[in-house]
Amino acid sequence: MLNKISRWFSAFLLMGALLLAGCSPDTTTSSTPTNSAPSTPPVAESSSTVMTTQPSVAQAAGLPRLEGKATVVMVIKDAAPITIEIDGTDAPVTAGNFVDLVKQGVYNNSVFHRVVREPQPFVVQGGDPQSKDPSIPPEMFGTGSFIDPTTKQPRYIPLEIKPEGRDQPIYGQVFRDAGITAKPKLKHTRGAVAMARSADPDSASAQFYFALADLDFLDGNYAVFGKVTEGMETVDKIKQGDRLQSAEVTKGLENLKVTGKS
């Protein structure tokens, strides 16, 4: 019984580490993310009795989509490359956003600003575009979003998770608030790649994380869009402050569809 309570408490604390302070569309100031747990898991504002199976018109307009699979290869220092299979079949908007950012070079030379391995293996998190800017202090890493160079506005994507047994993902709601008891199609197994966000379900932008262990308590709350197929030993060695030298789409770029501006 004590072991079960200890495991639950650890999971509760770790879940708080994924929350991104200051990257919500409604937030104008930033603060340093902490490992303190939220009082409840992220809650959507929409009714728990309504499930949205398409992104809102405002959010979906111009968002890239990945129709099928793609492969992204990341290089960190002189370690073995990290190969990621990106799943646009089960997470088309989330995967499309990531592949588009890789294509634009957004992640090149960015910093892995959070690595959590204690009290148990959790995540390696990075992808904040502002971590590339030498004028930004490290304590601000983890608070930034992708700013579209044309519009000068941040790009956010809706929370997108596909339940097992369904043809389409749901958008803008965690499973609990949508009344869904099924498991997600894409799970937080070791090596999963998912989007980090603030308490607002629709606040993911560019930051992502690698799961260092099976993290089933995150399933239905955060959007997984890929998995590491090679180079997990490199992920295991990433330290806070390490830089992602390059990320490149090596396969499946033809599956990326961009219908308008971000």
C-alpha positions in Angstrom: 0.0 0.0 0.0 2.8 2.4 0.9 4.5 1.6 -2.4 1.4 2.4 -4.3 0.9 5.8 -2.5 4.6 6.7 -3.0 4.3 5.9 -6.8 1.1 8.0 -7.1 2.7 10.9 -5.2 5.8 10.8 -7.4 3.7 10.7 -10.6 1.7 13.7 -9.3 4.9 15.7 -8.8 6.4 14.8 -12.1 3.3 15.7 -14.0 3.7 19.2 -12.8 7.1 19.4 -14.4 5.6 19.3 -17.9 3.6 22.5 -17.4 5.1 25.4 -19.3 4.8 28.7 -17.5 4.1 31.6 -19.7 3.4 29.9 -23.0 -0.4 30.0 -22.8 -2.0 32.3 -25.4 -3.6 34.2 -22.5 -0.2 34.8 -20.8 1.7 38.0 -21.3 4.5 37.4 -18.8 6.8 34.5 -18.2 8.1 32.8 -15.1 10.5 29.9 -14.7 8.8 26.5 -14.9 9.0 24.5 -11.7 8.5 20.9 -10.7 5.7 21.8 -8.3 2.5 19.9 -9.0 -0.7 21.6 -10.1 -3.7 21.1 -7.9 -5.4 19.2 -10.6 -4.4 17.9 -14.1 -4.9 20.5 -16.9 -8.5 21.3 -17.4 -10.2 22.3 -20.6 -12.8 25.1 -20.5 -15.3 23.4 -22.7 -18.1 21.2 -21.3 -17.1 17.7 -20.3 -20.1 16.3 -22.1 -19.0 17.6 -25.5 -16.2 16.0 -27.5 -14.6 18.0 -30.3 -13.4 15.8 -33.1 -12.1 18.7 -35.3 -9.8 21.6 -34.3 -11.6 24.9 -33.8 -11.7 27.0 -37.0 -9.4 29.6 -35.5 -6.8 27.1 -34.5 -7.0 24.8 -37.5 -6.7 27.6 -40.1 -3.3 27.4 -41.7 -1.9 24.7 -39.3 0.4 22.2 -41.0 -0.8 18.6 -41.1 1.1 15.4 -41.6 -0.8 12.9 -43.7 1.1 9.7 -42.9 4.5 9.1 -41.4 7.8 11.0 -41.4 11.3 10.4 -40.0 13.3 13.1 -38.2 16.9 12.6 -37.2 18.4 14.7 -34.4 22.1 15.2 -33.8 23.4 16.1 -30.3 27.1 16.8 -29.8 29.0 13.9 -31.3 26.7 11.2 -30.0 24.8 8.7 -32.0 21.9 10.3 -34.0 18.4 10.1 -32.6 15.9 8.8 -35.1 12.2 9.6 -34.5 9.3 8.1 -36.3 6.6 10.9 -36.5 3.0 9.6 -36.6 0.7 11.8 -38.7 -1.8 9.0 -39.0 -2.9 9.3 -35.4 -1.8 12.8 -34.6 -1.9 14.8 -37.9 -1.9 18.3 -36.5 0.6 17.7 -33.7 2.9 15.8 -36.1 2.5 18.4 -38.8 3.4 21.2 -36.5 6.6 19.4 -35.4 7.7 18.4 -38.9 7.1 21.9 -40.2 9.2 23.4 -37.3 12.0 20.9 -38.1 11.8 21.9 -41.8 12.2 25.6 -40.8 15.2 24.9 -38.7 13.5 26.1 -35.5 15.1 23.4 -33.3 18.7 23.8 -34.6 21.0 24.9 -31.8 18.2 24.9 -29.3 18.8 23.8 -25.7 17.4 20.9 -23.7 16.4 23.0 -20.7 14.8 20.4 -18.4 16.0 16.9 -17.6 14.2 15.0 -14.9 15.6 11.6 -13.7 14.8 11.8 -10.0 13.0 10.5 -8.0 12.5 8.3 -11.1 13.2 8.6 -14.8 10.8 11.1 -16.3 11.5 13.3 -19.3 14.1 15.2 -21.3 12.5 18.4 -22.5 13.6 21.0 -25.1 12.5 22.8 -28.2 12.1 26.3 -26.8 13.0 28.6 -29.8 14.2 31.4 -27.5 16.9 29.1 -26.0 18.8 29.8 -29.3 19.0 33.5 -28.4 22.2 34.3 -26.4 20.5 37.4 -24.9 17.9 35.3 -23.2 19.0 34.1 -19.7 18.8 30.3 -19.1 16.3 30.7 -16.3 13.8 31.8 -19.0 14.3 28.7 -21.1 11.0 26.8 -21.2 8.8 29.8 -21.4 8.9 30.5 -25.1 6.8 29.6 -28.1 7.4 29.6 -31.9 6.9 33.0 -33.3 5.9 33.0 -37.0 8.5 35.2 -38.8 5.8 36.5 -41.2 3.0 37.4 -38.8 5.2 38.0 -35.8 2.6 36.1 -33.8 3.0 32.9 -31.7 1.6 29.7 -33.2 -0.3 27.4 -30.9 -1.9 24.0 -31.7 -4.9 22.3 -30.1 -4.4 19.3 -27.8 -4.9 16.4 -30.1 -5.2 12.8 -28.7 -6.8 9.8 -30.5 -8.5 7.2 -28.4 -8.2 3.6 -29.2 -11.2 2.3 -31.2 -12.0 5.7 -32.8 -11.4 7.0 -36.3 -10.5 10.6 -35.3 -8.6 12.3 -32.5 -10.4 14.6 -30.1 -9.3 18.1 -29.7 -9.0 20.6 -26.9 -9.8 18.3 -24.0 -8.0 15.8 -21.8 -9.6 12.4 -21.7 -10.9 12.9 -18.2 -12.9 16.0 -19.1 -14.2 14.4 -22.3 -15.4 11.4 -20.3 -13.2 9.0 -22.2 -12.0 5.9 -20.4 -10.3 4.3 -23.4 -6.5 4.3 -23.7 -5.0 6.7 -26.3 -3.7 5.2 -29.5 -0.3 6.8 -29.0 0.9 6.1 -25.4 3.7 7.4 -23.2 5.9 4.4 -23.4 9.7 4.8 -23.0 11.0 6.7 -26.0 7.7 8.4 -26.8 7.9 12.0 -28.1 5.2 14.4 -27.1 4.3 18.1 -26.9 4.8 20.1 -23.7 2.2 22.8 -22.9 0.9 25.0 -20.1 -2.3 24.3 -18.1 -4.3 25.4 -21.2 -4.8 22.3 -23.3 -4.4 24.3 -26.5 -1.1 26.0 -25.6 1.4 23.7 -27.2 3.7 25.4 -29.6 7.3 24.1 -30.1 8.5 22.5 -26.9 8.6 18.8 -26.8 9.8 16.0 -24.6 11.2 12.5 -24.7 9.7 10.0 -22.2 12.5 8.3 -20.3 10.2 5.6 -18.9 6.7 4.3 -19.4 4.6 7.2 -18.1 1.0 5.9 -18.3 -0.2 8.6 -15.9 0.3 11.2 -18.7 -1.8 9.2 -21.2 -4.9 11.2 -22.2 -3.4 14.4 -20.9 -0.5 15.2 -23.3 -0.2 14.7 -27.0 2.2 12.0 -28.1 3.1 12.2 -31.8 6.1 10.0 -32.3 8.7 7.6 -30.9 12.4 7.1 -30.8 13.4 4.2 -33.1 17.1 4.5 -32.8 19.5 6.4 -30.5 17.6 6.1 -27.2 21.0 5.6 -25.6 21.8 9.2 -26.6 18.6 10.5 -25.1 19.5 8.8 -21.9 22.8 10.7 -21.8 21.3 14.2 -22.5 22.1 16.7 -19.7 20.3 19.9 -18.9 21.9 22.6 -21.0 23.0 20.3 -23.9 22.3 21.7 -27.3 20.4 20.1 -30.2 22.8 20.7 -33.0 20.5 19.9 -35.8 17.1 18.2 -36.6 16.3 17.1 -40.2 13.4 15.5 -41.9 15.0 12.6 -43.7 11.8 10.8 -44.9 8.2 11.6 -45.5 8.5 15.4 -46.0 6.1 15.0 -49.0 3.4 14.0 -46.4 3.5 17.5 -44.9 0.6 19.7 -46.0 0.6 23.4 -45.3 -2.6 25.0 -46.5 -2.0 28.5 -45.3 0.1 30.7 -43.1 0.7 29.9 -39.4 
